[in-house]
Amino acid sequence: MKNLKLYRIEHGDHETIGVAVIDGKIECLVLEPPDCHNMENVSCIPAGTYECEKYYSSRFLKVCARILNVPNRTDISIHNGNTVEDTSGCLLTGKYSGYLNGKRGVLDSIRTLGALMSMLPEKFNLEIIEVSA
């Protein structure tokens, strides 16, 4: 089974930036909220290994991935979006890092999400690894 690894490489006051890796190759950037002690809707999720499953999102009108069994959290997904304002604790994919309306973000998100989802099986594991504190 292919697995997805997320290496968190930068923690800011407003966002967390990481790289998503499959089979040792960086596939995209990932933007998450900052670490707010796993508070629902405003925090990145704790580092660890999670089961994931792909699904068709009626909100985003595309295939996304649910992250299952996050302690004390529900409805966490990998989906498209550009800045922390586009997430309630989910992981956003992007090809490039940049700024939108003065906020740090990830760019080319829709295309990047599609490419990432096409590489992953229906069910996969996500391992989140803290590289920087």
N, C-alpha and C positions, 0 to 999 in steps of 0.2 A: 504494500500500500504506500502510495506517495504521501509524504508528510510535509507540512508547511512549518518552517521555523521563522519566528519573528524575533529579531535581535533589536532590542531597544537601545538606541545609541545616543539619544539626546533627551534630557528631561528639562523642560522649561516651566516657567510659572503658568503658562497658558496652554501648553501642548506637550505631547510626547511624540518623538519621531523615531521610527525604526525602519529596518529593512526586512523584507520578506524573502526567504530563501527556500528554494526547492532543489534537491539533489546538489547542494553545494553552490548553486548559482543564484545571485541576487536577481529577483524578478521584478520587484517594485519597492516603492517607499510606502510606509504606513503612518498615518497620522491618528493619534488618539488624544483624548483629554489628558490633562496632567494627573499625577498621582494624588488623589484626594482620599486615600485610605479606603478605596473600594466603595465610596458613596455612590448610590444609585443615580444614574443620569449625568453625573459630572466627573467621574473618575475613570481612568483606565482600569482594566481588570488586573487582578494579581498575576504575577509571573507563575508559570506552571504549564501543565499539559492538559489540553481540552479536546474532547471529541467534537467534530464539526460535521454538518450535513448541508449539502446544497439544497436550495429551494427557490421557487420563483416568487419574487416579491411583488405583490400588487401595489405597494407604495412606490418602489423604484422601477417597476416594469422591466425587470431583468433578473437573471439568476444571481443570487447572493449566497452567503453561507451563514448558517446559525452556529453560534458557539454555545455548546451545551454544558450544563452543570457548572456554571460559574457561581462560586459561593455567594449567597445572598443577593443574586442578580438574576434578572430574566430579560428576554428579548434582546440579547446581544448578538450583533451580526457583523460580518465583513460586507461592506457596501460602498458605493461611490459617494463622494462628497469632497469638498475642498478645504474647509476650515473647521475648527472646533465647533463653530455654530451649526455645522451640518451633522453633528453626532450627539447622541445622548449616552455616551459610554461605549459606542461601537468603534470598529476599526475602519478607517477610510483608506482606500488605495490610491496611489498616484505614481506617475512616471517621474515627475520632477518636483522639486521643492521650490516654493516661491511665495509671493505675497498677493493677497486679494483684499482690496479695501483696507490696506494697512495691517492685515492679519496674516500670520504665517500659515502656510497651507501646503497641500499637495495638488499638483496640476495634472491634467489629462486623465482624470479619474475614471470616467465612464469606460473609455477604451482600455485602460489598465485593468479595471475590474473584470471586464470580459475576457481579456487575455489570461489573467490569473485563474479565473473559474474554468477556462477551457483546459488548463493544465492539471486540474485536480479531479480526483474521482468523486463520486457522489457522497462518500463518507471518507473523512480523513482526520488526522490528528494535527492540532496546532500546538506547537511548543513555544512558549514565550520566555525569552531569556533576557535578563537584565545585563547589559554590557557596561552602561555608565549609570552612575547614581546621581 
